[in-house]
Amino acid sequence: MDIYKGEDAIVNACIRDILQLAELRTFKVVAGQDGLSNPVLHVSYIDHTNELVDTVPDYDLPDTLYLTNLSNSYKSEEELLKLFNHLIRSKSSGLIIDNFYLRSLPESVITLCNKKRLPVLYQQQSQIPYSSIIYSIMHYLLVQREEEFLDMEIRNLMSMTKPQPEVAGRVKAIFPGLERYYCAVYVQLKSQGQMMSSFLSMPRGSFVCKHDDALFFVLSSESEEKLKSLMRFILQQVQEQSRSTGISTVFNGPEYMGMSLAEAAAACSMCRKISSSCLYYDQMGLYSFLVPLQDEFYLRRFHEDVLRKIREYDKKYNTEYMNSLMKFVEAGGNYAEAARKLALHVNSVRYRINRIREDFFPDQSTIEFYTNIMIACCMEKLMTT
């Protein structure tokens, strides 16, 4: 049976992650290279390898990374094959070998592990005690579990689009020591999976956790001034590692935590759409409510109703009305700025906007026309970038 777990498996850590730990960086993969994505949920030690049986006992948990020195089976190729077949049947993640007794594996074992995608790791330099290796892996797995739980709680909070007084106690349990004033900072990293070990220890009342391929910082303080000072410090620290950063409004009261997290994520998302590296939610203007609502049915239908005829006209007559309208809105209604973006004379832009209004929105007042095209074009930008 192949130990491959499939795309639908929930994987908190895999062999490839484990190899990044300091205690295992000198280890070499000698077989089963294609199995480095095998999940690791447990870690254990195999001692009496010559006592393994063909059936898999209940205590052999799947997705376990085992350690052994092969002291009881290194002399016999038959015993080695028995060991590795047992690991494959029990759906093990892989095997770490202290190569004190066995400097290399028989070709038959390597072939088997390659075929079944069972990674085998050898120590290459100084002999690191198994206790140190097991402790390091278990600590890493524990952190992964905690991060998974916290990430689930954050997702639940972000789904709340209004203050939720009933979750105040839950928020205080998730973020113990949360001070009166707080904000959220969402940092999209330049490198997916990048770690920021310098932030593992945060000031009292402030927290950091991974979310998707980004980091969430929840910063809090007893005063707004101290909070803003802490915010500036964090932004300075993440500047080199951040692709885009979103910062929420400052809130007072745990019932707003869901909104704070959602605002920071929305501001970060908007950064990528306007080619900015850092954006405060309260600087987003119209986008401050469009980004959280961009998937709402009625807003999308409004967007389509406003712009559909213009797009159809462009396609039929090979005109540039839609592009001109977008540049006009991006320029804040400034004809000269829109003309510069379009490389046209200002009168040409003015003519196109007037034609759009007269041909497609003849019954709308000036304020209604500009309001509708502003919202629709902003939605267009959100949906196409």
N, C-alpha and C positions, 0 to 999 in steps of 0.2 A: 504494500500500500504506500502510495506517495504521501509524503508529509506536507505537501503544499496545502495551504489553508484556504485559498480562494480569495476573490476580491471583496466578498461581503463580510469577511471576518473583521471583528473589532480588535485592532492592534494598538496597544499602548506603547510598546517598545519592540524592537526586533534585534536580531543579531548584529546588524550593521550599527545600530545605536550603541549597543553594548561595547562594541570594539572601540568606540570613541572615549570610553572611560579611561582615566589615567593609568589604572592598573592593567589594562589590556592593550594599550597602544603598541606595545612591542610584540604582541602575539601575531602569528602568521596563520592564514587560512590555508590548510594543506589539502583540503578536499571539500566538496559541496559548495563551491563558490556561488552557485546559482540559488542557494538557499539562504542567503544573508538577509532576506526579507522575512524569514520565518519569525512569527511572534514569540516573545518571551514573557510568560506570565509568572513563572516560578524558577527557582534555582535550587539545585540539590547536588549531592555527592554520591558517586557510586564507588563502593569499596570492594566487596566480594563479587567481582564480575564473573567468576567461574560458577557461581550458583544461580545465574540467571536461567529462567525457564522460558519455554516457548510461549506460554500464555502470559498475558499482561495483567499483573495484579492491580487491585483497586488503588493502591497507593502510588502507582506510576501515573502521575497527572500529565495530561497532554500539555504541550507548549512549555515544557520544562527544559532549561539549559543545565546539563549535567557537567560535573567535574570528576576527573579520575586520574590516577597515576598508572593504571593498567598493571598493577603489581601482580595480579593473579592470572593475567591472560596474555601477557606480552610475548611469551615464548611460543605460542601456538597460533598459527594463522586461522585454524578452525575456531579457536576460542574467540579470536578477534571478530571474525565474521558473525559468530553467535551474539556477541555483544552489540554490534552495530545493527544487526537485524532486529534485535530486541528494541533498540532505541527507535528504529523506524516504525515497528509495530505499535509502540506506545506513543507515536506522534510527538516525539521529542523535538525540541527546537534545534539542538546541536550538542556538541561535546567539546569540552576544554580538556586538553591532555597535558599533564606534567611529563615532559619527554625525558625524565631521568632514566627510565627503564627502556624506553623504545624511542630511538632516534628518528625512525621513519616508518611509515605504514606500508604494508604489502600492497601491490598493485591491485589485487582483487578487492581490498577494502576501499581503496581510493575510487575504483570504478563503481562500486556499490553506492558510496556516499555521493558521488557526482550524479549518478542516475536518479537517486532518491532525494537529492537536494538536501542532504544532511550536512551542515557545516561542521568541520573538525578544525579546532584551533590548537596551535602549539605555542608554548612559551619559547621565546627566542634568546632572551638575555638572562638577567639574574632571576633566580627562582623566587617568585612572589608567593607567599603563603596562601593556601586556599582560603583561609579565614578572611584575609584581606580582600580577595577576589569576591567571595560570597557576600561579604559585608557591603562592598561597593555596589554590586549588582542589586542587592536587596534594597539598599538605600535609594538607588536610581528608580527601581520599580515602585517604591513607596511614593516617591515624589511624583511619578507619573500618575499614580492613582489619585493623589490629592489634586493634581492639576486637572485631571479628567472631571472630578467632582466639582471643582470650582468653576470649570468651563461650563458645565451643565447648569450650574446655578446662575452664571452670568447670562447664558442664553435665555433662561427663564425670565430673568429680570428685564432683559432688553426687549422682550415681547410686550412689556407693559408700557403703553403709550401715554399714560396719565399717572398722577400721584396715586400710590397705593398704600394708605395708612396701615392696612392689615399686614403688610410685609415688613414693617419697621423692625420687629423683633428678629425676623429671619435675616435681614440685612446686617443687624448688629452681631449676629452669630457668625455670618460669613466673613464680615470685616470687623473683628473685635478691636475695640479701642478707637473706632471711628470718631473723629472729632466733629464739632458743630458744623464747620464749613468744609465743603469738599468739592472736588471736581474730578473728572475722569480724563485721562490722556491716552489716546490710542495710537500706537506706533507701528506702522508697517515697515518691516525690516527689509534691508537691501538683499539679504540672503535668507531664503526660506529655512526655517528651523534654527536660525542663528540664536545663540544664547547670550544673555547679558549677565554673567555671573556677578558683576559688580553691584547688581540690584537685588541679589538674593536677600540682603539685609536692608530693609527700608526703615526710615524713621518711624517712631511710634505713631500709630494711627494711619499709616500709609501702607499700600500693598501693591504688589506686581504679580501678574500671572500671564501665562501664554494663552492666546485665543486665536485659533486658526494658525496663520503664519505670522501673527503679529503679537504685540505685548499690550496688555491693559495695565495702566497705572491708575490706582485710586488714591488720590492725595488728599489729606485732610489736616486741618489745624484749628486751633481755638479762635483764630482771628483771620480775617480776609487778607490782611497784609502779609502775615506769615505764610499763608497758603500761596499767595502769588509769588513770594520769594522762593518757596519750595518748587513751585511750578517752573520758574525760570531756571533753577538749578537742574531739574530733570531734563528740560528741553536742551540745555547746554550739554548734558551728558550723552544724550541719545543722538545728537546732531550728526555725528559721523556715521552712525549705523542705521539711520532712518532714511527710508525712501519718502515717506509722507507721514505727517503727524496731525491728528485731530484733537482739539481741546474743547471740552464741554463748558457750559455755563457753570458758574459757582452756585452751588445749592446749599440750603440750610434745612436739614431734616432728612432722615433716612428713607422716607416714603418716596423721595424723588430719585433714588439710586438708579432705577431702571431707565429713567429719562436721561440721567447723566451719562450712563454707558452708551445709550443709543445715540446721543448727541455727538460724543467723541468719535464713534465709529462713522457716523454720517459725515462729519467734518473731514475725517481722514479719506473717506471715499470721494468727497468732493475735490480734495487736493489733486487727485489723479486726473480729474476731468478738466481742471482749469490750470494744469501744469504748475501747481504750487507745491512747496515742500512742507508747509505748516499753515494750518487754518484754524481759527477759533470759530466755534459754532455761531456765536453772536455776530460774526462778521459775514455770514453767508447770505443775509438779506432774504430774497424770495426763496432761495434754495433751502433755507432753514426748515421750511415745512414741506417742500416738494420732495426732498431726498427721503425722509421717512415714509412718505405716502406714495412714492413713485410706482409701487406695484398695485395700488388701489384701482379697482375696475373703473370707477366713475372718472377718476382723474385721467386715466389712459384713454377712455372714450372721448373725453373733452379734447384731449390733445389731438386725437385722430380726426375728430369732427372739424376742428379749426384748420388743420393743415392739409387734409386729404385733397381738396380741390386744387390747391396750389401745386402740390406734387403731381397730380394728374395733368395739370396744364403744362408744367415744365416738361413732362415726359412726352406729351403730344406735340408741343410746338418747339421743343428744344430751347427753352428759355432758362433764365437763371434767377427766377423770382424767389425760390426757396432759399438759395444761398444768400441772396441779397437781404432777405428778411432776417436770416440768422445773424448775419454780420451787423445789421442795423440794431438788433436787440442786444447783441454782445457789446456794441458801442454805447449802450444806454440811451438810444434814440438820438445820438449825435450824428447828423448827416455827414459832416466832414470826416469824422473818425471812421465811419462805415465806408466812405468813399476811399479812404486811404487803405483800409483792409482789402477792398475789392479792386484796387488800382483803377478806379473810375472817376469821372468828374462828379462833383457833388450834385450837380443838377441831374445827372443820370440816375443817381441813387434816389433822389427826391422823386423823380418821375416814376421809378419802379414801385416805391412804397405807396405813392398815390394811386397807381394803377391797381395794386393789390387791394387797397381799401375799396376803391370804386367797383372793381370787378367781382370781388369775393365777399365783401362785407358792406354792401351799400346801405343797409338799414341800421348800422351801428353808429353810435355817437363817437366822437373822437376819443374820449376817455375809455369807452367800452372797447373800441378797436385796439388801442394800445395795451390795455390790460389783458385782453384775450391773447393777443399775439405774444406778449411778454411771457405769460404762463405757458403757452403752448410751445414756444421756442425753447424755453428753459427745460421743459420736459423732453423735447427732442434731443437736447444736448445730453441729458441724463441717460437716455435710452440708446444713444448711438456712440458714446465714448466710453 
